[in-house]
Amino acid sequence: MQISRRRLLQTSVISAAISTLPQWALAQSKTLTTYNWGTPEEGGAYAKAFARFSTKYPDVKVIDNLIPLTTWSDYADGLVTQIAGGNVPDIINIAIEGVRLAVSRGLLEPLDDYIAASPKAQELLAKIPKQLKDALTVEGKLYEIPNGWQCMVIYYNKAIFDAAGVKYPKEGWTWDEFLETSKALTSGEGGKQVYGYGMPWFNFAHYPWFLTNGTYPINDDGTASNLTDPKLVEATKFLHDLVHVHKVSPDPIGLNVYDKFAGGALAMTAAGRWPVPGWVNSGFTSFDVVPWPKKEGGDTVFGCAGWGISPASKNKQEAFDAILELISLETVTEIVTIGQQIPIYKEVAQSSTFRAMPPNAGLFYDIIDRTRQVAAPTYFSELDRILSRTMDSIITQAETSEDALAKADKELKRAIRKG
């Protein structure tokens, strides 16, 4: 997906050698490096975690490399390229979208033996939702320990609803009710135009529309394309019609829906948890969240990332010990305080910090049992690009849904055969 699960945030390269007390430098005989992503604020939380790790293991230095993130496919491709060039990180933070590709290339070490030998790891893993662990498991082996996740929900601007006299949406609402609500909230023209819904234009945001219509782009084991499924065609037509027929949504190409939503130009939009801190810090708090509207199904999509170890690392045990610090309750709590990820532990999700905003923030974690992981086969990069081009073609009316998806289906079948 084009990032947002999860987010389209601008990040800068931070390469920081985490060394705490000067006298330790003389004793640091081992060095761990990371292939990591995140905001500068998250980089600061990781720095604190590595400082705590260095207190326990003063002979190990950690160099944390935060890579600028645009799309998951580019990030995963970058890891493959870096390792092919001989620059092998010890610790790898990669999302589900890149895990199967990394495993197929031999770039991730199975973690089961390390976990079996560590009571602390077993204690922490027992608290992580099964869905997240399953997402990072390939052929029965766990290749990464989850560190955070995102799911897609609908956001609504309470002030716009109140001004229009429209009731807030409730769990269990339908596509038809979503459309009627969007129509009731669309008003004005020119600079005063308010749209009922603003579509985030990346694949992760399209998946809930597929799921709630009982379909998905590929089959369960990723061996076949599902792009010509009539239900998937119907879902893409619904999105097209929001813009071109019902006119309740603006053209999404190049539109920053999160700024427009906070600025009062959109009554509803969709996201994971990632926009919340930016909105709150800017003073925008008149919003809440609700599950996706249903049609044939009620699930939404989730994506997660995790910490893994390179098989080529010369310090695998030390890397695993560092990962345990990265998933410690203290580190996870610090990451949640920054505000963008959904925590891996229920106790953190129940904290006042996590639930402070929006009012229904508990939904982010509690919805886990009504989610399906984002499609993440070994050919994810091809799937992501094919689907992105296809959705662009449909929304710009360059092609009909039927024609665009038929063409995409042929492309995707070739990618599946290639593997």
C-alpha positions in Angstrom: 0.0 0.0 0.0 1.0 3.5 -0.4 1.9 4.3 3.0 -0.3 5.5 5.4 -1.2 2.2 7.6 -0.8 2.4 7.6 0.8 6.9 6.7 2.3 9.3 4.2 4.5 11.2 6.6 7.7 12.9 5.6 10.6 11.4 7.5 14.2 12.3 7.5 17.2 10.0 7.5 18.6 9.7 11.0 21.7 7.7 11.5 22.6 7.8 15.2 25.2 5.8 17.0 23.7 5.2 20.4 26.5 5.5 22.9 25.7 6.6 26.4 28.5 6.9 28.9 31.9 7.7 27.3 33.8 5.0 29.2 31.6 2.4 27.6 32.9 3.2 24.2 36.2 1.6 25.1 34.5 -1.6 26.1 32.1 -1.8 23.1 33.5 -4.7 21.1 30.3 -5.5 19.1 28.2 -3.3 16.9 24.6 -3.8 15.9 23.0 -1.9 12.9 19.4 -1.5 12.0 17.3 -1.1 8.9 14.5 0.9 10.4 11.7 3.4 9.6 9.7 6.0 11.6 9.3 9.6 12.4 12.0 11.6 14.1 10.0 11.4 17.3 9.9 7.6 17.0 13.6 7.7 16.4 14.0 9.4 19.7 12.0 6.7 21.4 14.2 4.0 19.8 17.3 5.9 21.0 16.1 5.7 24.5 15.4 2.0 24.1 18.9 1.4 22.8 20.4 3.5 25.6 18.6 1.2 28.1 19.9 -1.8 26.2 23.5 -0.4 26.4 23.1 -0.1 30.1 22.5 -3.8 30.3 25.0 -4.7 27.6 27.8 -2.2 27.7 29.9 -4.1 25.2 27.4 -3.6 22.4 26.9 -0.4 20.4 23.8 0.1 18.3 23.7 2.2 15.2 20.1 3.0 14.3 19.4 3.9 10.7 16.0 5.4 10.0 15.1 5.2 6.3 12.8 7.7 4.7 9.5 6.0 4.0 7.3 6.6 0.9 5.8 3.2 0.1 6.2 -0.2 1.6 7.1 -1.7 -1.8 10.0 0.8 -2.1 11.1 0.2 1.5 11.2 -3.5 1.0 13.0 -3.2 -2.3 15.5 -0.9 -0.6 16.3 -3.6 1.9 16.9 -6.2 -0.8 19.2 -3.7 -2.7 21.1 -2.8 0.4 21.8 -6.4 1.4 22.7 -7.3 -2.2 25.3 -4.6 -2.0 26.9 -6.2 1.1 25.5 -3.8 3.7 23.7 -6.3 6.0 21.8 -4.9 9.0 21.5 -7.0 12.2 18.0 -5.8 13.1 15.3 -5.3 10.5 12.1 -3.4 11.0 9.8 -4.3 8.1 6.1 -4.4 7.7 4.0 -7.4 6.7 4.1 -6.2 3.1 7.8 -7.1 2.9 8.0 -10.1 5.1 7.3 -12.9 2.6 9.6 -11.3 0.1 12.3 -11.1 2.7 11.8 -14.7 3.8 11.8 -15.9 0.2 15.2 -14.2 -0.3 16.6 -15.6 2.9 16.8 -12.2 4.5 15.1 -13.0 7.8 16.1 -15.4 10.6 13.3 -17.6 12.2 12.9 -16.5 15.8 11.3 -19.5 17.3 14.4 -21.0 18.8 15.4 -17.7 20.4 11.9 -17.3 21.8 11.9 -20.9 23.2 15.1 -20.2 25.0 13.9 -16.9 26.6 11.2 -16.9 29.3 11.0 -13.1 29.0 10.3 -13.3 25.2 7.6 -15.9 25.9 6.0 -13.7 28.5 5.9 -10.7 26.1 4.8 -12.7 23.0 1.9 -14.2 25.0 0.4 -10.7 25.4 0.5 -9.9 21.6 -2.7 -10.5 19.6 -2.5 -13.8 17.6 -3.5 -11.9 14.4 -0.3 -9.9 14.5 1.9 -12.8 15.2 0.2 -14.8 12.4 0.7 -12.0 10.0 4.5 -12.3 10.5 4.6 -16.1 10.4 5.6 -17.9 7.2 5.1 -21.7 6.9 4.8 -22.1 10.7 7.8 -20.0 11.6 7.8 -16.6 13.2 10.2 -14.3 11.4 9.4 -11.0 13.2 8.1 -9.9 16.6 5.3 -7.3 16.1 6.1 -3.8 17.2 3.0 -1.9 16.2 0.0 -1.9 13.9 -2.7 0.1 12.1 -6.2 -0.6 10.9 -8.5 1.5 8.8 -11.6 3.2 10.3 -13.9 6.1 9.3 -13.2 9.5 10.9 -16.0 12.1 11.2 -15.9 15.8 11.9 -18.4 16.3 14.7 -18.7 20.1 14.2 -19.8 19.6 10.6 -22.3 16.9 11.6 -23.7 19.2 14.4 -24.0 22.2 12.1 -25.9 20.1 9.5 -28.1 18.5 12.1 -26.9 15.0 11.0 -26.6 12.2 13.5 -23.2 10.7 14.1 -22.6 7.4 12.4 -22.8 4.2 14.5 -21.3 0.8 14.4 -23.2 -1.5 12.0 -24.1 1.2 9.5 -24.3 0.3 5.8 -22.9 1.5 2.5 -26.3 3.0 1.7 -26.4 4.8 5.0 -22.8 6.0 4.4 -23.9 7.4 1.0 -27.0 9.1 2.4 -24.9 10.6 5.2 -22.3 11.9 2.7 -25.1 13.5 0.6 -26.6 15.2 3.6 -23.2 16.7 4.5 -22.2 17.9 1.1 -22.9 21.6 0.6 -21.7 24.9 -0.7 -19.5 25.7 -3.6 -16.2 27.1 -4.5 -14.0 28.0 -1.5 -17.0 27.2 0.8 -17.6 23.7 -0.6 -17.9 20.9 2.0 -17.8 17.3 0.9 -19.4 14.4 2.7 -16.3 12.2 2.3 -12.7 12.6 1.3 -11.1 9.4 -0.1 -7.5 8.7 1.0 -6.0 7.5 -2.3 -3.7 4.6 -1.5 -4.3 0.9 -1.6 -4.5 0.3 2.1 -7.5 2.6 2.2 -9.2 0.7 -0.7 -9.0 -2.7 1.0 -11.9 -2.0 3.5 -14.3 -1.3 0.6 -13.3 -4.7 -0.9 -13.6 -6.5 2.4 -17.0 -5.0 3.3 -18.3 -6.2 0.0 -17.1 -9.7 0.7 -14.1 -9.8 -1.6 -10.3 -9.3 -1.8 -7.7 -8.7 -4.7 -6.2 -12.2 -4.3 -7.3 -15.5 -2.9 -6.5 -16.7 0.6 -3.2 -18.3 -0.2 -2.1 -15.7 -2.7 -2.0 -18.2 -5.7 -4.7 -16.6 -7.8 -5.9 -13.1 -8.8 -9.4 -12.1 -7.8 -9.5 -8.7 -9.6 -12.3 -9.7 -11.9 -14.6 -10.7 -9.1 -17.9 -8.9 -9.7 -17.9 -7.8 -6.0 -14.5 -6.2 -6.4 -15.7 -4.5 -9.6 -18.8 -3.3 -7.8 -16.6 -1.8 -5.0 -14.5 0.2 -7.4 -17.6 1.5 -9.2 -18.9 2.6 -5.8 -15.8 4.7 -5.2 -15.9 6.1 -8.8 -19.5 7.1 -8.3 -18.8 8.9 -5.0 -16.8 11.4 -7.1 -18.5 11.4 -10.5 -22.1 10.5 -9.9 -23.1 11.5 -6.4 -20.4 14.2 -6.2 -20.0 13.7 -2.4 -16.3 13.3 -2.6 -13.7 15.5 -4.4 -11.2 14.2 -6.9 -8.8 12.3 -4.7 -5.7 12.4 -6.9 -3.1 14.5 -5.2 -5.5 15.6 -2.4 -4.3 15.8 1.2 -7.5 14.6 2.7 -6.1 14.8 6.3 -5.5 18.6 6.0 -8.8 19.1 4.3 -10.6 17.1 7.0 -9.0 19.1 9.8 -9.7 22.3 7.9 -13.5 21.6 7.7 -13.7 20.9 4.0 -14.5 17.2 4.5 -17.1 15.8 6.9 -15.6 12.3 6.8 -12.4 10.6 5.8 -10.6 7.4 6.6 -7.3 6.4 8.2 -5.6 4.4 10.9 -4.4 6.1 14.0 -1.5 8.0 12.4 -3.2 11.4 11.8 -4.3 11.8 15.4 -1.2 13.5 17.0 -0.9 16.0 14.2 -4.5 17.0 14.4 -4.5 17.3 18.2 -1.2 19.2 18.2 -2.7 21.7 15.8 -5.8 22.2 18.0 -8.2 20.1 16.0 -10.1 17.8 18.3 -13.7 17.8 17.0 -13.6 14.3 15.6 -14.3 10.7 16.4 -14.0 7.3 14.8 -16.5 4.6 13.8 -16.1 1.2 12.1 -16.3 0.9 8.3 -19.8 0.8 6.8 -20.9 -2.7 5.8 -22.4 -4.3 2.7 -21.6 -8.0 2.3 -19.1 -8.2 5.1 -17.9 -6.3 8.2 -14.2 -6.6 8.3 -11.6 -3.9 7.9 -7.9 -4.2 7.0 -4.9 -4.2 9.3 -1.2 -4.0 8.7 1.6 -4.4 11.2 5.4 -4.2 11.3 7.9 -6.2 13.4 11.5 -6.6 14.4 13.5 -9.3 12.8 17.1 -10.5 12.6 19.3 -10.9 9.5 20.6 -14.5 9.0 23.9 -12.9 8.1 24.3 -11.1 11.4 27.4 -12.0 13.4 25.7 -11.0 16.6 22.2 -12.7 16.4 21.8 -13.3 20.2 22.7 -9.7 20.9 20.3 -8.5 18.2 17.5 -10.6 19.8 18.2 -9.2 23.2 18.0 -5.7 21.7 14.6 -6.6 20.2 13.3 -7.6 23.6 14.1 -4.0 24.8 12.4 -2.6 21.7 9.2 -4.5 22.6 9.4 -3.9 26.3 6.4 -2.3 28.0 8.4 0.9 28.5 9.3 1.2 24.8 5.8 0.4 23.6 4.4 2.9 26.0 6.8 5.6 24.8 5.8 4.9 21.2 2.1 5.2 22.0 2.8 8.5 23.7 4.0 9.8 20.4 0.6 8.8 19.2 0.7 7.3 15.8 0.8 3.5 16.2 -1.7 1.1 17.8 0.1 -0.7 20.6 0.8 -4.5 20.6 -0.3 -4.8 24.2 -3.8 -4.5 25.5 -2.7 -2.9 28.8 -1.2 0.0 26.8 -4.3 0.3 24.6 -6.4 0.6 27.8 -4.2 3.4 29.2 -5.6 6.9 29.5 -2.8 8.1 27.2 -4.0 5.9 24.4 -7.7 6.6 24.9 -7.3 10.3 25.4 -8.2 11.1 21.8 -10.5 10.5 20.0 -13.3 9.7 22.4 -13.8 6.3 20.8 -10.1 5.5 20.6 -10.6 2.1 22.2 -12.0 1.0 18.8 -8.5 1.0 17.3 -7.4 -1.9 19.4 -10.7 -3.6 20.0 -11.5 -4.0 16.3 -8.6 -6.6 15.9 -11.1 -9.5 15.8 -12.9 -7.9 12.9 -9.9 -7.4 10.6 -8.0 -9.1 7.8 -4.4 -8.6 7.2 -3.4 -6.6 4.1 -2.6 -8.8 1.1 1.2 -9.3 1.4 2.4 -12.1 -0.9 6.0 -12.4 -2.2 4.9 -10.4 -5.2 3.5 -7.6 -3.1 5.5 -4.8 -4.9 3.9 -5.9 -8.2 0.4 -6.2 -6.7 0.7 -2.8 -5.1 1.8 -1.0 -8.3 -0.8 -2.8 -10.5 -3.6 -2.0 -8.1 -2.5 1.7 -7.7 -2.4 2.2 -11.5 -5.7 0.5 -11.9 -7.5 2.6 -9.3 -6.0 5.7 -10.8 -7.3 4.7 -14.2 -10.8 4.1 -12.8 -11.1 7.3 -10.7 -9.8 9.5 -13.6 -12.3 7.8 -15.9 -9.6 6.7 -18.3 -11.1 3.2 -18.3 -14.2 1.6 -16.9 -13.9 -0.6 -13.8 -14.5 -3.7 -15.9 -11.8 -2.8 -18.5 -9.2 -1.6 -16.0 -9.6 -4.6 -13.8 -9.6 -7.1 -16.7 -6.3 -5.6 -17.8 -4.9 -5.6 -14.3 -6.0 -9.2 -13.8 -3.8 -10.3 -16.7 -0.8 -8.3 -15.3 -1.3 -9.8 -11.8 -1.6 -13.3 -13.1 1.8 -12.9 -14.8 3.3 -11.5 -11.5 1.9 -14.5 -9.6 3.4 -17.0 -12.0 6.7 -15.2 -11.7 6.5 -15.4 -7.9 
